[in-house]
Amino acid sequence: MILGYKDETLTLFGFGVDSFIEVMSGIGIAVMILRIQKNPESSKNEFEIKALKVTGTAFYLLSAGLFVGIIINIINHHKPETTLWGIIISIISILVMVWLMTAKKVVGTKLHSEPIISDSNCTKVCVYMSIVLLASSLIYELTGFAYADVIGAAGLIYFSISEGKEAFEKAKGKIVVRESGLNNIPGNEMTL
């Protein structure tokens, strides 16, 4: 977030905010895992439902903030100072997230835990967002194309809205998780 703000890079700033939201979401996941370990047949507790709603709201607020930022950047013909940090952070993120996604799938499979496997699919969305950050940062850094940053931010909006919607559906207990991690793309399904 700080580097995105300092370099005036909307996509990197949005990616940083998304990372903060993911950490908040991780707390809810940790509580869920502890609950499942104690009683596998138990349903979501009040904290988990509130955590999902806060997470969903945060994703929607991020999307709205990015949209406003895109409009302002287009009106002002704003260009980032540099996107070098976006390139560096996205490469590190892709490597870490692919490892984490694989580890979550292995643990989820060993524990026969659909929620952990579902969370690994959410991590796949983080990989997609990292790729958006990498692409927009590389395009801007290599070509100076002024709108690469706002196009990247628009990509983050798409994924943030998808994650916000999924968080609210999970809170309501009526989520269908697909292997892709995105509920609007057809694929293998499991109901949580």
Buried (B, 14 or more C-beta within 10 A) or exposed (E): BEBBEEBBBBBBBBBBBBBEBBEEBEBBBEBBBEBBEEEEEEEBEEEBBEBBBBBBBBBBBBBEBBBEBBEEBEEEEBBBEBBBBBBEBBBEBBEBBBEBBEEBBEBBEEBEBBBBBBBBBBBBBBBBBBBBBBBBBBBBBEEEEBBBBBBBBBBBBBBBBBBBBBBBBBBEEEBEBBBBBBBEEEEEEBEB
